[in-house]
Structures are given as structure tokens and as C-alpha cells.
Amino acid sequence: MLEIMVRAQSGKVAMAEPKDIRLVVGLGNPGAEYEKTRHNAGYATIDVLAEHAGVRYWKSQAGMMVAGVKIAGKDIYLARPQTYMNEAGGPISKLVRQLKISPEELLVVHDDVDVPDTKLRLKFGGGHDGHNGLRSIIQKMGSRDFCRLRFGVGRPPGRMSVAQYTLRPLKGTQLESFAIEAQDAADVVDRTVAKGFAAEATRLG
């Protein structure tokens, strides 16, 4: 959904829509025990983007690790919250204010069990769908109107809980597949910055 209806104070209906991306945030949990888990899909994507950009220095700002990079000739910030996932909204909303970035210029990369494993989807606005990281961002930023890159991890097998599934360390072929998807997600970010949100969302389907 590329546009969201929002109610202005005047009572007239205004349209919120994606703008050129200026900040890319990857969601995850800090700590070695979470590094190779599905829940750290956002972190993994940011790591790939940083590697491609040759990042040598990360600045600690607003409870985030932040690096400035060039993507498609544009100045972009990459960031990873240093809090746990369910508290990510505080640092993100603070960084957005400090950098004077609007919600519509923010792209959040997160794991998504409602998207099949290895698949990627772009979405603008909407609810949190039970995702604690998105819930925190919406609450603290006071807006749903930001861009999301949904990193598909699929549904847990059998009766396994979502928490157990997304936080279980990956090994072997599953870890290899996850790493490839992180590379693909970084490519999606590159194209989104270069060609615009709508064009890449349409390409992904």
C-alpha cells in the first residue's frame, strides 16, 4: 500500500506517501547470542550495506550506531539500535528528530514471519502486525507513515512459537540462505534509494 489516508487537523484528508530515503534502520537484538538469528535480519542487512560502502567508523548517537554512506550518489545514514527490539522506537524517534528526518524518509528493515522465507517485500505505513519492533517505533515516533522492508523468514514449523523460531541460532544451509537473503535485501535498499520506493515496491510485487 503506497499511500495512506491521514486526517488533517482541518478535517480535510491528506495523503501520506514515501519520500526519498535518507535513513535506513535495521532492527535486531544486540549481543553475540542473537547475531545469527532470524530476528536479526535488519542488523544483517545493515552490515551488508556497511560492507559495500566501506564503512570504517560508527558513531554512537541517540542510542544507535550510525554511519553516513553514499548510495547511488546520495547521502544516506545507516543505523542499528543498541537496545532490544521491543525498545527500538525510543532511539529511532530520537535519531529522526536529531537528523531532522521525516517518518516518510525512514526505511526500517525487519524480519517478517508473514512473508515467505527468502522473499522480500516493501511496504509503506500500516500497523505493526504483532511485531514488537514496529510497535515500539509507531508508539514512540507517533506515526505509522514510514517505509518498511519486510525480510521474509516464513512461519515456524509445527507448534513452535514465533519467538522460539525467530530467536533460534541458524546453522548450515539455513544460515547460508539467511546470508544470501541479507545480500538481496541490501540490493533492494540500493535500488529503493536509487530508483524510488514505488518503482522497487512494484518490481518486488
ZALOBA-211492 format. One record per residue (C-alpha): residue number from 1; x, y, z. Coordinates in pm, whole numbers, plus 32768, in hexadecimal, padded with zeros to 4 digits. Layout:
BEGIN
(NUM (X Y Z))
...
END
This chain:
BEGIN
(1 (8000 8000 8000))
(2 (80BD 812F 7F82))
(3 (7FDC 823D 800E))
(4 (7F2A 8261 8158))
(5 (7E07 8340 81A6))
(6 (7E43 841E 82D3))
(7 (7D56 8518 8372))
(8 (7DD9 867B 8382))
(9 (7D77 8769 8499))
(10 (7CA6 8830 83A4))
(11 (7BCA 8702 8373))
(12 (7C40 86D8 820C))
(13 (7CE0 8595 819A))
(14 (7E52 85A8 8144))
(15 (7F25 849E 809C))
(16 (8060 8418 813F))
(17 (8152 8375 804E))
(18 (82BE 8308 8049))
(19 (83CE 8409 800F))
(20 (8538 83DA 7FA6))
(21 (85E0 82FD 80AA))
(22 (86DB 83AA 818E))
(23 (86F5 82B5 82B1))
(24 (86FF 8137 82AA))
(25 (86D4 8088 83FA))
(26 (8705 7F14 842F))
(27 (864D 7E73 8552))
(28 (86E7 7D66 862A))
(29 (8762 7D11 8786))
(30 (88C1 7D69 87FC))
(31 (89A4 7C52 8878))
(32 (8A5C 7B2B 87DF))
(33 (8948 7A36 883E))
(34 (8856 7AE3 874D))
(35 (8948 7B21 862F))
(36 (88EC 79F2 855C))
(37 (8775 79F2 8595))
(38 (8651 7A48 84B2))
(39 (85ED 7B61 859E))
(40 (872F 7C17 8541))
(41 (86D8 7C32 83D1))
(42 (86E7 7DAE 83E5))
(43 (883F 7DAF 8486))
(44 (88BD 7CB9 8380))
(45 (8842 7D96 8264))
(46 (88E4 7ECD 82F8))
(47 (8A2B 7E0D 831D))
(48 (8A27 7DB7 81AA))
(49 (89DA 7F1F 8148))
(50 (8AF6 7F9A 8227))
(51 (8BE6 7E9F 818E))
(52 (8B87 7F08 802D))
(53 (8BBA 8077 808B))
(54 (8D08 8034 8134))
(55 (8C99 80BA 8286))
(56 (8DC0 80DC 8374))
(57 (8D24 81A8 848A))
(58 (8BDB 8194 8547))
(59 (8B67 82B6 861D))
(60 (8AA1 827B 875B))
(61 (8977 8366 8747))
(62 (881E 8363 87EB))
(63 (884C 81FC 8861))
(64 (88A1 818E 86FE))
(65 (89DC 8133 863F))
(66 (89D5 821D 8512))
(67 (8AA7 8237 83D6))
(68 (8A8A 8326 82B2))
(69 (8AAF 8287 8159))
(70 (8A79 82CF 7FEA))
(71 (8977 8200 7F30))
(72 (8931 8255 7DC5))
(73 (89E7 839D 7DFF))
(74 (88FF 83FD 7F1D))
(75 (8958 843E 8089))
(76 (88B5 832D 815B))
(77 (88CB 82D5 82CB))
(78 (88DE 8168 8337))
(79 (887D 811C 849E))
(80 (8856 7FFD 8595))
(81 (87A2 8031 86E2))
(82 (8870 7FBF 880C))
(83 (873B 7F66 88D6))
(84 (8672 7E28 88C2))
(85 (8571 7E10 87AE))
(86 (8441 7E68 8881))
(87 (84E6 7FB1 88EE))
(88 (856C 801C 879A))
(89 (846A 8130 876C))
(90 (850A 8217 886D))
(91 (8661 822F 87CA))
(92 (85CF 8238 866B))
(93 (84DD 8355 86B8))
(94 (85F7 8416 8762))
(95 (86E4 83E8 863B))
(96 (85D7 844E 8541))
(97 (85A4 8592 8602))
(98 (8719 85D9 8620))
(99 (8756 85A1 84AD))
(100 (8619 8662 8452))
(101 (8596 853F 8387))
(102 (8421 850C 834D))
(103 (8381 83B5 8386))
(104 (8344 839D 820E))
(105 (84BF 83AC 81D5))
(106 (8500 8284 82BD))
(107 (852A 811C 8247))
(108 (851E 800E 8353))
(109 (859F 7EAE 8306))
(110 (8501 7D9E 83DD))
(111 (84BC 7C29 83E7))
(112 (835C 7BC4 8381))
(113 (82BE 7A70 83BB))
(114 (8198 7AC9 82D7))
(115 (8281 7ADB 81A9))
(116 (8309 798E 8123))
(117 (8471 7936 816E))
(118 (8568 79D4 8075))
(119 (8461 7AC9 7FF5))
(120 (8472 7C43 8020))
(121 (8357 7D40 801B))
(122 (8344 7EBB 8039))
(123 (8227 7F5B 80F6))
(124 (81CC 80BF 8154))
(125 (8103 8108 828A))
(126 (800D 801E 832E))
(127 (800C 7F78 8483))
(128 (810F 7EAC 853B))
(129 (806F 7D55 84FE))
(130 (80E8 7CDD 8650))
(131 (8254 7D35 860F))
(132 (82E0 7DCA 8751))
(133 (83E4 7E9E 86A1))
(134 (82E4 7F42 85BE))
(135 (81F4 7F6E 86E1))
(136 (8300 802A 87A2))
(137 (8357 8109 867A))
(138 (81EB 8165 8639))
(139 (81B0 81B4 87A9))
(140 (82EA 8284 87DD))
(141 (82F4 8335 868D))
(142 (817F 8377 868F))
(143 (815D 8315 8522))
(144 (8120 81E0 844F))
(145 (8188 8290 8313))
(146 (82E3 8201 82DF))
(147 (836E 810B 81E2))
(148 (83AF 7FA1 823E))
(149 (847D 7E94 8195))
(150 (83E1 7D4D 8202))
(151 (84F0 7C41 8210))
(152 (8431 7AFD 81E9))
(153 (8485 79E5 82DD))
(154 (8348 7915 82B9))
(155 (8271 7876 83C3))
(156 (82F9 778F 84D4))
(157 (82C5 761A 849C))
(158 (81CA 7550 8563))
(159 (8178 75DC 86B9))
(160 (82BA 76A2 86E1))
(161 (827B 7803 875E))
(162 (82D7 7932 868D))
(163 (83CB 79A6 879A))
(164 (847E 7858 87A7))
(165 (848C 7849 862B))
(166 (8512 79A7 85F2))
(167 (860D 799B 8713))
(168 (869A 7840 86D1))
(169 (8803 7850 864C))
(170 (8820 77EF 84DE))
(171 (8919 76ED 8463))
(172 (8985 7646 8320))
(173 (88AE 7680 81ED))
(174 (87B3 7753 82AE))
(175 (88C6 7847 830F))
(176 (8948 784D 81AA))
(177 (87EA 7898 8126))
(178 (87BF 79AD 822A))
(179 (8909 7A4D 81C2))
(180 (88A2 7A46 8053))
(181 (8754 7AE9 80AA))
(182 (880D 7BFB 8169))
(183 (88D8 7C3F 802F))
(184 (8796 7C4D 7F63))
(185 (86F9 7D37 8064))
(186 (8823 7E22 8049))
(187 (87F4 7E24 7ECE))
(188 (8686 7E82 7F00))
(189 (86EF 7FA4 7FDE))
(190 (87E6 8017 7ED4))
(191 (86DA 8012 7DC5))
(192 (85D9 80BA 7EA7))
(193 (86C8 81D9 7EE6))
(194 (872E 81EF 7D78))
(195 (85DD 81C1 7CC9))
(196 (84DC 8219 7DD1))
(197 (83F9 8154 7EB9))
(198 (82D6 8128 7DC8))
(199 (83AA 809C 7CAD))
(200 (8457 7F99 7D89))
(201 (8314 7F3A 7E3F))
(202 (8273 7EF6 7CEE))
(203 (839D 7E26 7C7C))
(204 (838D 7D4F 7DB4))
(205 (8216 7D1C 7D88))
END
